[in-house]
Amino acid sequence: MMKKSLFLSLLSLLLVLAACSGSGGSGDEEVAPDVDLPEGTTEVTMWNLFGGGDAEFMEEIVDAFNESQDDYYINNVMQEFDEYYTKLLTSIGSGQGPDLAISHSHVLPELVNQGLVVDMTDIASEVGVNWDEFNQNILDATVYDDQHFAIPIDTHAQIMYVNNELVDEAGLMNDDGTIQMEESPEGYIEFFKTLDENLPDEIIPFTFSSTGGDPYWLWWGMYTQLGGEHILTEGDLENPTYDIDLDKAIEAAEFVKSLYHEHEIVPLNIQDFVSEFQSGNAATTTTGVWTTGLLETTEDLDFTPMPIPNIFGEKAAWASSHTLVLPYYDDADSEVQKGAVEFMKFATDNGAMWAEAGHIPAKDSVVESEEFQELPYRSEYAQVADYVNFVDRNVYARGIEEIITRNLDSIWAGEVEVEEAFSSIESEITDLVE
């Protein structure tokens, strides 16, 4: 665990930064308005970071839980995503945070390492949480030293979306609705070249971003398909060392770069690549599963979501996971904590409601349920949960993501050679860790 004196110093700094940003380290009374509750009902204040459709689906789950019983009331408080983690860490550290919070799986190591979240193993057992119902790959990302520090509600992976009419027009659609693509690097390139050759000039074969998270996620998926496993060594949250498989990292980056430059399959600097697919101007795109909820509401769009093809031999894809955590306080109310975990169980038991947003439920029992199977599209990609690769578990995950994404952006733009970018990545990450 991080020494308390160091944590308090960092806490003070973060409180100053939060104050400068206007978010503050406010207590519950400023972010969670009073609610008139029936006598005997325990209020549980929940912070969540969702926006758009995700926020609506989570609010539906909260409302359903509150209506299902009279013992607990979840007060669902929306927070701005850009300031969410700064505010969450500082507020818990100062004893003024929520009773229940959302955390991405890649931020969980920070919370665990700083002692800011509770091991829920015993409380979950009391409430009746059955860990055997969860997808093991998703659950493993929340377990530290055999202790359950979070309950995952989903995995949200990067997948591929296909415009069925355009791919069929190009002669690349099989009778069963699958695409004609040899699962190899050459087959992948040939698929998009054929789309480009057989479709009108104004149709984009592959609409995709050339900056930010999406191409970083695609690089990570290709890197792990090649057998790459880590950026830093595993097993030490606070003191890992740089451990990238450089040859595989470079090979994956060269391949993604070739989509923009050598093969010119992906146009650079598309302003809104998802809109291009949504409007029927592109044959394929690649992005997160959460886009399913948007696309299925688009009139006259005939599409199929599918896992990203495993072209390098290993089944792999980028993914993260939304989890629910119990913040740690010296004077925590055990009844409030129990109510928070009761809600966690309810939310995961009713994962089909959350799947309407496009996410893959964390529980295999939900994925196998009739309610989930009746949802359109979701079963087309649910299997990726078994083999997605989460980023390294350490306290530097957010900083590392920023470093790698920024340097990869310079590769996609053609500003630096791949080897030069990874030299900078190594230097910056080493400095970050040291």
C-alpha positions in Angstrom: 0.0 0.0 0.0 1.1 3.6 -0.6 2.4 5.1 2.6 -0.2 7.4 4.2 2.0 10.5 4.3 2.7 10.2 0.6 -1.0 9.7 -0.1 -2.0 12.8 2.0 0.6 14.9 0.1 -0.9 13.8 -3.2 -4.4 14.3 -1.8 -3.6 17.9 -0.9 -2.2 18.5 -4.4 -5.2 17.0 -6.1 -7.6 19.0 -3.9 -5.9 22.2 -5.0 -6.0 21.1 -8.7 -9.7 20.2 -8.3 -10.4 23.5 -6.7 -8.7 25.3 -9.6 -10.7 23.3 -12.1 -13.9 24.4 -10.4 -15.0 20.8 -9.4 -13.9 21.0 -5.8 -13.6 18.1 -3.3 -17.2 18.6 -2.2 -19.0 16.5 0.3 -22.3 14.6 -0.2 -24.4 17.6 0.9 -23.3 19.6 -2.2 -23.8 16.8 -4.8 -26.6 14.6 -3.4 -29.7 16.6 -2.5 -31.8 15.5 0.4 -34.5 13.0 -0.5 -37.7 12.4 1.5 -37.6 8.7 2.3 -40.1 6.5 4.1 -39.2 5.8 7.7 -36.7 2.9 8.0 -35.3 3.3 4.5 -31.5 3.6 4.3 -30.2 6.1 1.7 -27.2 5.0 -0.4 -25.5 7.8 -2.4 -24.1 6.6 -5.7 -21.7 8.5 -8.0 -21.7 7.6 -11.6 -19.8 8.8 -14.6 -22.1 7.9 -17.4 -23.5 10.2 -20.1 -25.9 9.9 -23.0 -27.7 6.6 -23.5 -25.6 4.9 -20.8 -26.9 7.4 -18.2 -30.5 6.7 -19.1 -30.1 2.9 -18.9 -28.3 3.1 -15.5 -31.1 5.4 -14.2 -33.6 2.8 -15.3 -31.7 0.2 -13.3 -31.6 2.4 -10.2 -35.3 3.2 -10.5 -36.1 -0.5 -10.8 -34.1 -1.3 -7.7 -35.7 1.5 -5.7 -39.1 0.3 -6.7 -38.4 -3.4 -6.0 -38.0 -3.0 -2.2 -38.3 -0.5 0.7 -35.2 -1.1 2.7 -32.7 1.0 0.6 -32.9 4.0 -1.7 -30.1 4.6 -4.2 -29.6 8.3 -4.7 -28.0 8.3 -8.2 -25.7 11.4 -8.6 -24.3 12.2 -12.0 -20.8 13.5 -12.2 -18.8 15.1 -15.0 -16.6 12.5 -16.7 -13.6 14.7 -17.2 -13.3 15.4 -13.5 -14.7 12.2 -12.2 -11.7 10.3 -11.0 -9.9 13.3 -9.6 -13.0 14.1 -7.6 -13.6 10.5 -6.6 -10.1 9.9 -5.2 -9.9 13.1 -3.4 -13.4 12.9 -1.9 -12.9 9.4 -0.6 -9.5 10.3 0.8 -11.1 13.2 2.7 -14.0 11.1 4.0 -16.6 13.0 2.0 -17.2 10.8 -1.0 -20.1 8.6 -2.1 -21.3 5.3 -0.5 -21.1 3.6 -3.9 -19.2 4.4 -7.0 -18.5 3.4 -10.6 -14.9 2.6 -11.6 -13.4 1.4 -14.8 -11.4 -1.7 -14.3 -8.1 0.1 -15.3 -8.6 2.6 -12.5 -9.3 0.0 -9.9 -5.6 -0.6 -9.2 -5.2 3.0 -8.0 -8.2 2.7 -5.7 -6.9 -0.7 -4.3 -3.3 0.5 -3.9 -4.3 3.6 -2.0 -6.7 1.7 0.3 -9.7 3.7 -1.0 -12.0 0.8 -1.6 -13.3 -2.1 0.5 -12.7 -5.8 0.1 -16.3 -6.9 -0.5 -15.8 -10.6 -0.2 -17.6 -11.0 3.2 -20.4 -8.5 2.5 -21.0 -10.0 -0.9 -21.3 -13.5 0.7 -23.8 -12.1 3.2 -25.9 -10.5 0.4 -25.8 -13.7 -1.7 -23.5 -12.7 -4.6 -22.5 -15.9 -6.5 -19.1 -15.3 -8.1 -19.5 -18.5 -10.1 -22.2 -16.8 -12.2 -19.7 -14.2 -13.5 -17.5 -14.5 -16.6 -14.2 -15.5 -15.2 -12.2 -13.3 -17.6 -14.1 -10.2 -16.5 -14.2 -11.1 -12.9 -10.4 -11.7 -12.7 -9.8 -8.0 -13.5 -11.4 -7.1 -10.2 -9.7 -9.6 -7.9 -6.5 -8.8 -6.0 -4.8 -11.3 -3.7 -8.0 -13.4 -3.8 -10.1 -10.4 -2.5 -13.0 -9.0 -4.4 -12.6 -5.2 -4.5 -15.3 -4.6 -7.1 -18.3 -6.2 -8.8 -18.1 -5.9 -12.5 -21.3 -5.0 -14.4 -20.0 -5.5 -18.0 -17.2 -5.6 -20.4 -17.2 -3.1 -23.3 -15.0 -4.3 -26.1 -13.9 -2.9 -29.4 -15.7 -4.7 -32.2 -16.3 -4.3 -36.0 -19.5 -3.1 -37.6 -20.5 -4.1 -41.2 -23.0 -2.4 -43.5 -24.6 -5.5 -44.9 -26.0 -3.9 -48.1 -22.6 -2.4 -49.1 -20.6 -5.5 -48.3 -23.1 -7.7 -50.2 -22.9 -5.3 -53.1 -19.1 -5.7 -53.1 -19.6 -9.5 -53.3 -18.2 -10.2 -49.9 -21.2 -11.4 -48.0 -21.8 -15.1 -47.4 -25.3 -16.6 -47.5 -25.3 -17.0 -43.7 -24.6 -13.3 -43.2 -20.9 -13.6 -42.4 -18.3 -11.8 -44.3 -15.8 -13.3 -46.8 -12.5 -12.6 -45.2 -9.5 -14.9 -44.7 -8.4 -14.4 -41.1 -4.8 -13.4 -41.9 -3.1 -10.0 -42.3 -3.2 -10.4 -46.0 -6.9 -11.5 -46.0 -7.8 -8.5 -43.8 -6.1 -6.1 -46.3 -7.6 -7.8 -49.3 -11.1 -7.6 -47.9 -10.9 -3.8 -47.6 -9.2 -3.4 -51.0 -12.0 -5.4 -52.6 -14.6 -3.1 -51.0 -12.7 -0.1 -52.3 -12.5 -1.5 -55.8 -16.1 -2.8 -56.0 -18.0 0.0 -54.4 -18.7 3.6 -55.7 -15.8 6.1 -55.2 -17.7 8.0 -52.5 -18.1 5.0 -50.3 -15.4 4.6 -47.6 -14.3 1.0 -47.1 -13.3 1.5 -43.5 -14.3 4.6 -41.6 -12.2 5.1 -38.5 -10.5 7.7 -36.4 -6.8 8.6 -36.9 -6.4 10.0 -33.4 -7.3 9.1 -29.9 -8.6 6.0 -28.2 -10.0 4.0 -31.1 -6.7 3.4 -33.1 -4.9 2.9 -29.7 -7.4 0.2 -28.9 -7.0 -1.4 -32.3 -3.2 -1.4 -31.9 -3.6 -3.0 -28.4 -5.8 -5.7 -29.9 -3.3 -6.4 -32.7 -0.4 -6.4 -30.3 -2.2 -9.0 -28.1 -3.3 -11.0 -31.1 0.4 -11.3 -31.9 1.0 -12.6 -28.4 2.0 -9.4 -26.7 0.9 -9.4 -23.1 2.1 -6.3 -21.2 3.5 -2.9 -21.2 4.8 -3.2 -17.6 5.5 -6.3 -15.6 2.5 -7.9 -13.8 2.1 -8.5 -10.0 3.3 -5.2 -8.6 0.7 -2.4 -8.6 3.1 0.4 -7.6 6.6 -0.7 -8.8 6.4 -2.5 -12.1 9.1 -2.2 -14.8 8.9 -1.6 -18.5 8.2 -5.0 -20.2 6.8 -4.4 -23.6 7.4 -7.0 -26.4 9.0 -4.4 -28.7 9.0 -6.5 -31.9 5.3 -7.3 -31.5 4.4 -3.7 -30.6 6.2 -2.4 -33.6 4.7 -5.0 -35.9 1.2 -4.2 -34.7 1.8 -0.4 -35.1 3.3 -0.9 -38.6 0.2 -2.9 -39.6 -2.3 -0.3 -38.3 -0.2 2.5 -39.9 -0.4 0.7 -43.3 -4.2 1.0 -43.2 -3.8 4.8 -43.4 -0.8 5.1 -45.6 0.5 2.2 -47.6 -2.9 0.7 -48.5 -5.0 3.9 -48.0 -7.9 1.9 -46.7 -8.7 4.4 -43.9 -8.9 8.1 -44.8 -7.0 10.4 -42.5 -8.8 13.0 -40.4 -12.4 11.9 -40.7 -14.3 14.4 -38.6 -17.0 12.0 -37.3 -16.2 8.4 -38.4 -19.2 6.9 -36.7 -21.6 9.3 -38.4 -20.1 8.3 -41.7 -21.1 4.7 -41.0 -24.4 5.6 -39.6 -25.3 7.6 -42.7 -24.5 4.7 -45.0 -21.3 6.3 -46.4 -19.0 3.6 -45.2 -18.9 -0.2 -45.6 -17.4 -0.9 -42.2 -16.2 0.7 -39.0 -14.5 -0.4 -35.8 -15.3 1.0 -32.3 -16.8 0.1 -29.0 -19.9 -2.0 -28.3 -21.7 1.0 -26.9 -22.2 2.2 -30.5 -24.7 -0.7 -31.0 -27.4 1.2 -29.1 -26.9 4.2 -31.4 -26.8 2.3 -34.7 -29.9 0.2 -34.0 -32.0 3.4 -33.7 -30.8 4.5 -37.1 -33.6 4.2 -39.8 -32.8 2.1 -42.8 -29.4 1.0 -41.6 -28.9 -2.7 -42.2 -25.8 -3.6 -40.2 -24.1 -6.5 -38.3 -21.8 -6.2 -35.3 -19.1 -8.8 -35.0 -15.8 -9.4 -33.2 -12.7 -7.9 -34.7 -11.2 -10.7 -36.9 -8.4 -12.6 -35.3 -5.8 -12.1 -38.0 -2.6 -12.7 -36.2 -3.3 -16.1 -34.6 -4.4 -15.3 -31.1 -8.0 -14.5 -30.1 -7.7 -11.0 -28.6 -9.3 -7.6 -28.5 -9.2 -4.5 -26.4 -11.8 -4.0 -23.7 -12.4 -2.3 -20.4 -15.0 -3.0 -17.8 -17.4 -0.9 -15.7 -17.3 -2.0 -12.0 -19.1 -1.1 -8.8 -17.0 -0.3 -5.7 -17.5 0.4 -2.0 -15.4 3.4 -1.0 -13.5 3.0 2.3 -14.2 5.2 5.3 -13.1 4.7 8.9 -16.7 5.3 10.1 -18.5 3.5 7.4 -22.1 2.5 8.1 -22.5 -1.2 7.7 -26.1 -1.0 6.7 -25.3 1.5 4.0 -22.6 -0.8 2.7 -25.0 -3.7 2.7 -27.5 -1.7 0.7 -24.8 -0.7 -1.8 -23.9 -4.4 -2.4 -27.6 -5.3 -2.6 -27.8 -2.8 -5.4 -24.7 -4.3 -7.1 -26.3 -7.8 -7.0 -29.5 -6.4 -8.4 -27.7 -4.5 -11.2 -25.7 -7.6 -12.3 -28.7 -10.0 -12.0 -30.5 -7.6 -14.3 -27.6 -7.2 -16.7 -29.9 -7.6 -19.7 -31.2 -4.1 -18.9 -27.7 -2.7 -19.0 -27.0 -4.7 -22.2 -29.5 -2.5 -24.0 -26.7 0.1 -24.0 -24.6 -2.4 -26.0 -22.4 -3.6 -23.2 -21.8 -7.3 -22.6 -23.1 -8.3 -19.2 -20.5 -9.5 -16.6 -22.5 -12.6 -15.7 -22.5 -15.6 -17.9 -25.9 -16.5 -16.4 -27.3 -13.3 -17.9 -25.7 -13.7 -21.3 -27.2 -17.2 -21.4 -30.7 -16.0 -20.4 -33.6 -15.8 -22.7 -34.0 -12.0 -21.9 -30.5 -11.3 -23.2 -30.7 -13.7 -26.2 -33.8 -12.0 -27.4 -32.0 -8.6 -27.7 -31.0 -7.9 -31.3 -27.3 -7.8 -32.2 -25.8 -8.4 -28.8 -25.3 -12.2 -29.1 -23.3 -11.5 -32.3 -20.3 -10.4 -30.2 -21.0 -11.5 -26.6 -18.3 -14.3 -27.0 -15.5 -11.7 -27.1 -15.9 -11.4 -23.3 -14.1 -14.8 -23.0 -10.9 -13.5 -24.6 -10.6 -9.7 -24.4 -7.4 -8.4 -23.0 -7.6 -5.8 -20.3 -4.7 -3.4 -19.9 -2.0 -4.0 -17.3 -3.1 -3.8 -13.7 -1.0 -1.1 -12.0 -1.4 2.5 -10.7 0.0 4.0 -13.9 -2.7 2.8 -16.3 -4.2 6.2 -17.0 -0.9 7.9 -17.5 0.4 5.1 -19.8 -2.7 5.2 -21.9 -2.1 9.0 -22.5 1.5 8.4 -23.4 0.9 5.6 -25.8 -2.1 7.2 -27.5 -0.3 10.5 -28.0 2.8 8.8 -29.5 0.7 6.5 -31.7 -1.2 9.5 -33.0 2.1 10.8 -34.3 2.7 7.5 -36.2 -0.8 7.5 -37.8 -0.2 11.1 -38.9 3.1 10.1 -40.6 5.1 12.5 -38.4 7.5 10.0 -36.9 8.7 6.5 -37.7 7.4 3.6 -35.6 10.7 2.8 -33.9 11.2 6.5 -32.9 7.7 6.6 -31.4 8.3 3.5 -29.3 11.6 4.9 -28.1 9.8 7.9 -26.9 7.1 5.7 -25.3 9.7 3.7 -23.4 11.4 6.9 -22.2 8.2 8.6 -21.0 6.8 5.5 -19.3 10.0 4.8 -17.5 10.1 8.4 -16.3 6.5 8.0 -15.2 7.1 4.9 -13.2 10.3 6.1 -11.6 
